[in-house]
Amino acid sequence: MKGVLLYSLRKLFLLVPFLVGITVISFLLGIIAPGDPALVVLTMDGITEPTAAELASMRHRMGLDQPYWIQYGKWLVNAVAGNLGSSYVTGRPVLEELMRRIPVTAKLAVWAMGWIVVFGIPLGIWSAKNTNRLPEIVLRIFSLILISVPGFWLAIILMLVFTEELRLLPSSGYGTVSQMLMPSFVLASGTMAAVMRLQKTTILETMEKNFVLTERAKGLPSNYIMWRHVLPNSVMPVITMLGNFFGSVLGGSVIIEDLFSIPGLGSYVLSAIWSRDYPVIQGYVIVSGTIFIVFNYLVDLSYYALNPSVRQEEKV
């Protein structure tokens, strides 16, 4: 128990520089982005032409006339306190909007993860058992296509087939099973194929290890060797990929959410980019970056729990 606690605290301490880096990047987005935030606020109605005095007054109210390090310090204090500012467009608190949309994106991510777990991992195991046979070669080609095809193109093709031609699935909306099938599949397709190929490769490599060859020499059943020895020793790279995928989906499903009209984090920040709503963009970078780091942290902890060699290294 003590070893687990020390390992988790050490890994948590190593995350601090990354979290600070995220805040710096988020703040700099508002500095280096084209346009003047004060001008954006004053011309939100599309017809107002502010004077130089009005611009100077707004910049003073927003604190933009202060040195950058002071602006960053104040912004960081507010961010740590949970205040990411308010949207220029709606006037609503950014953190409140992000928290309202996270469950939507999380649901999409869970659905996408379901495709990967149900199809990617089992197909990888099957491919390892049937390598270089005709069905496996066909599956290998299909996986290469899924990895290579851009997500937006696959989404358009699926919409044309299942919505326009067959009229089986809706092309927009959120909540029901039928509404989640297409966007989650598109989101999962590339990673699902990559997981399948990675699982196959790691299984084949593990099967060449000495301890597996010893088990075979003892005459143990192939299925027993596969489930008792090969899979537990070949699953760690797959867990890493799944953890990174889930974390990145929560912060990177912009195009898919926009194509399928899903009111999640991605569609929210995309509209903010078009309207130059800098507080929303900054808040999105902080939240999505933190989520990604947290999932990487959880993957590290899973390594400690599942991989005996990691625990041995910690003891040494």
C-alpha positions in Angstrom: 0.0 0.0 0.0 2.9 2.3 0.9 4.5 1.6 -2.5 1.3 2.5 -4.4 1.0 5.8 -2.5 4.6 6.8 -3.1 4.4 5.9 -6.8 1.2 7.9 -7.3 2.5 10.9 -5.4 5.8 10.9 -7.4 3.9 10.7 -10.7 1.5 13.4 -9.5 4.4 15.7 -8.6 5.8 15.2 -12.1 2.6 16.5 -13.6 3.0 20.0 -12.1 5.3 21.4 -14.8 2.9 20.2 -17.5 -0.1 21.8 -15.8 1.9 25.1 -15.5 2.8 24.8 -19.2 -0.9 24.4 -20.1 -1.8 27.6 -18.3 1.1 29.5 -20.1 -0.1 28.2 -23.5 -3.7 29.1 -22.7 -2.8 32.6 -21.7 -0.5 33.2 -24.7 -3.4 32.2 -27.0 -5.1 35.4 -26.0 -1.9 37.4 -26.5 -0.8 36.1 -29.9 -4.2 35.6 -31.4 -5.0 38.1 -34.2 -7.3 41.0 -33.3 -7.9 43.1 -30.2 -10.2 41.5 -27.5 -11.4 45.0 -26.6 -12.3 45.7 -30.2 -14.1 42.3 -30.4 -16.2 43.2 -27.4 -17.1 46.7 -28.6 -18.0 45.6 -32.1 -20.0 42.5 -31.2 -23.1 43.9 -32.7 -21.4 44.2 -36.1 -22.2 47.9 -36.6 -20.5 49.9 -33.8 -17.3 51.7 -34.7 -15.6 52.5 -31.4 -13.3 55.5 -31.0 -9.7 55.4 -29.8 -10.9 56.6 -26.4 -13.5 53.9 -26.1 -11.0 51.3 -27.1 -8.5 52.6 -24.5 -11.2 52.6 -21.8 -12.3 49.0 -22.6 -8.7 47.8 -22.6 -8.2 49.4 -19.2 -11.4 47.7 -17.9 -10.2 44.3 -19.2 -6.7 44.8 -17.8 -5.1 44.6 -21.2 -3.0 47.8 -20.6 -1.0 46.1 -17.9 2.3 44.2 -18.4 1.9 40.6 -19.6 3.3 39.1 -16.4 0.7 40.9 -14.3 -2.1 39.9 -16.6 -0.9 36.3 -16.5 -0.7 36.3 -12.7 -4.2 37.7 -12.2 -5.5 35.3 -14.9 -3.8 32.3 -13.3 -5.2 33.2 -9.8 -8.7 33.4 -11.2 -8.2 30.1 -13.2 -7.0 28.2 -10.1 -10.1 29.6 -8.2 -12.3 28.2 -11.0 -13.0 31.5 -12.7 -12.1 31.2 -16.4 -13.8 34.4 -17.3 -17.0 35.0 -19.3 -17.8 34.5 -23.0 -17.6 37.6 -25.1 -20.6 36.4 -27.1 -23.0 35.1 -24.5 -21.7 36.7 -21.4 -22.0 33.3 -19.6 -19.2 32.0 -17.4 -16.8 29.9 -19.5 -16.3 27.2 -16.8 -20.0 26.7 -16.4 -20.5 26.2 -20.1 -17.6 23.8 -20.3 -18.9 21.7 -17.4 -22.3 21.6 -19.0 -20.8 20.2 -22.2 -18.3 17.8 -20.8 -20.9 15.1 -20.2 -22.0 15.3 -23.8 -18.5 14.8 -25.1 -17.8 12.1 -22.4 -20.8 10.1 -23.6 -19.5 10.3 -27.2 -16.1 9.2 -25.9 -17.5 6.2 -24.0 -19.4 5.1 -27.1 -16.2 5.4 -29.2 -14.3 3.4 -26.6 -17.0 0.8 -26.8 -16.4 0.3 -30.5 -12.7 -0.1 -29.8 -13.0 -2.6 -26.9 -15.7 -4.7 -28.5 -14.1 -4.9 -32.0 -10.5 -3.6 -31.9 -9.1 -5.9 -29.2 -10.9 -9.1 -30.1 -10.1 -8.7 -33.8 -6.4 -8.1 -32.8 -6.4 -11.4 -30.9 -8.1 -13.2 -33.7 -5.6 -11.7 -36.2 -2.7 -13.0 -34.1 -4.1 -16.5 -34.2 -4.9 -16.4 -37.9 -2.0 -14.3 -39.2 -1.3 -14.5 -43.0 -4.5 -16.3 -43.8 -6.8 -14.8 -46.4 -9.4 -13.5 -44.0 -6.7 -11.9 -41.8 -5.1 -10.3 -44.9 -8.5 -8.8 -45.9 -8.9 -7.5 -42.3 -5.4 -6.0 -42.4 -6.2 -4.1 -45.6 -9.5 -2.9 -44.1 -7.7 -1.6 -41.0 -5.2 0.2 -43.1 -8.0 1.9 -44.9 -9.7 3.0 -41.6 -6.4 4.4 -40.4 -5.7 6.3 -43.6 -9.2 7.7 -44.3 -9.8 11.2 -42.8 -12.6 11.2 -40.2 -14.6 14.0 -41.9 -14.6 12.0 -45.2 -15.8 8.8 -43.5 -18.5 10.8 -41.7 -19.8 12.2 -45.1 -19.8 8.7 -46.7 -21.7 7.2 -43.7 -24.2 10.0 -43.9 -24.8 9.5 -47.6 -25.3 5.7 -47.1 -27.1 5.4 -43.8 -29.0 8.7 -43.8 -29.7 9.7 -47.4 -29.9 6.4 -49.1 -31.0 3.8 -46.5 -32.6 6.3 -44.1 -31.6 4.1 -41.1 -29.7 6.6 -38.9 -30.0 10.3 -38.2 -27.2 12.6 -39.3 -27.5 15.0 -36.4 -28.7 15.3 -32.8 -27.5 13.8 -29.5 -28.8 11.3 -26.9 -30.4 8.3 -28.5 -28.7 5.1 -29.6 -29.3 5.8 -33.3 -27.9 9.3 -33.0 -24.7 8.1 -31.3 -23.8 5.2 -33.6 -22.4 7.1 -36.6 -20.4 9.8 -34.8 -18.9 7.4 -32.3 -17.9 4.9 -35.0 -16.2 7.7 -37.0 -14.4 8.9 -33.9 -13.3 5.4 -33.0 -12.5 4.1 -36.5 -8.8 5.0 -36.8 -8.0 4.1 -33.2 -10.0 0.9 -33.5 -7.9 -0.2 -36.4 -4.6 0.9 -34.7 -5.5 -1.0 -31.6 -6.3 -4.1 -33.6 -2.9 -4.0 -35.3 -1.1 -3.1 -32.0 -2.8 -6.0 -30.2 -1.8 -8.4 -32.9 1.8 -7.2 -33.0 2.3 -7.4 -29.2 0.7 -10.9 -29.0 3.0 -12.2 -31.7 6.0 -10.7 -30.0 5.0 -12.1 -26.6 4.5 -15.6 -28.1 8.2 -15.6 -29.0 9.3 -15.0 -25.5 11.1 -17.7 -23.6 8.5 -18.2 -20.9 5.8 -18.8 -23.5 8.0 -21.3 -25.4 8.6 -23.1 -22.1 4.9 -23.3 -21.5 4.4 -24.8 -24.9 7.2 -27.3 -24.3 5.3 -28.4 -21.2 2.4 -29.3 -23.4 -0.1 -26.8 -21.9 -3.2 -26.0 -24.0 -2.8 -23.1 -26.4 -5.9 -21.3 -25.1 -4.6 -21.5 -21.5 -1.2 -20.1 -22.6 -3.0 -17.3 -24.5 -5.3 -16.2 -21.7 -3.0 -16.9 -18.8 0.3 -15.7 -20.0 0.3 -14.0 -23.5 -2.6 -11.5 -23.1 -1.6 -10.2 -19.6 1.9 -9.5 -20.9 0.8 -8.0 -24.2 -2.0 -5.7 -23.1 0.0 -2.8 -21.6 0.7 -1.0 -24.9 -3.0 -1.3 -25.7 -4.0 0.2 -22.4 -1.6 3.1 -23.0 -3.2 3.8 -26.4 -6.7 3.5 -25.0 -5.9 5.9 -22.2 -4.4 8.5 -24.5 -7.3 8.0 -26.9 -10.0 8.6 -24.3 -8.2 11.7 -23.0 -7.7 13.1 -26.5 -11.3 12.5 -27.5 -12.6 14.6 -24.6 -10.5 17.5 -25.9 -10.3 16.8 -29.6 -13.7 15.8 -31.1 -14.1 19.2 -32.7 -14.8 18.2 -36.3 -17.0 15.2 -35.5 -19.2 17.1 -33.1 -19.6 19.9 -35.6 -20.5 17.5 -38.5 -23.1 15.7 -36.4 -24.4 18.8 -34.6 -23.5 17.4 -31.1 -23.5 20.1 -28.4 -20.2 19.1 -26.8 -16.9 20.7 -26.1 -15.7 20.5 -29.7 -18.6 22.4 -31.2 -18.5 25.0 -28.4 -14.8 25.9 -29.0 -15.3 25.8 -32.8 -18.0 28.5 -32.6 -15.7 30.4 -30.2 -12.8 30.3 -32.8 -15.1 31.7 -35.5 -16.2 34.5 -33.2 -12.8 35.1 -31.7 -14.2 34.4 -28.2 -10.8 34.2 -26.5 -11.9 33.4 -23.0 -13.7 30.3 -24.3 -10.7 29.2 -26.3 -8.4 29.7 -23.3 -10.7 27.8 -21.0 -11.1 25.0 -23.5 -7.3 24.6 -23.7 -6.9 24.4 -20.0 -9.8 21.9 -19.4 -8.9 19.6 -22.4 -5.2 19.7 -21.6 -5.9 18.9 -17.9 -8.2 16.0 -18.9 -5.5 14.6 -21.2 -2.9 14.8 -18.4 -5.2 13.2 -15.9 -5.8 10.2 -18.2 -2.1 9.8 -18.8 -1.7 9.8 -15.0 -4.3 7.1 -14.6 -2.5 5.0 -17.3 0.7 5.3 -15.3 -1.2 4.0 -12.2 -2.6 1.1 -14.2 0.9 0.2 -15.3 1.9 -0.1 -11.6 -1.2 -2.2 -10.8 -1.0 -4.5 -13.8 2.7 -4.8 -14.6 4.9 -6.6 -12.0 8.1 -5.3 -13.6 7.1 -1.7 -12.8 6.6 -2.6 -9.2 10.0 -4.3 -9.1 11.7 -1.3 -10.5 10.1 0.9 -7.9 11.4 -1.4 -5.1 14.9 -1.2 -6.5 
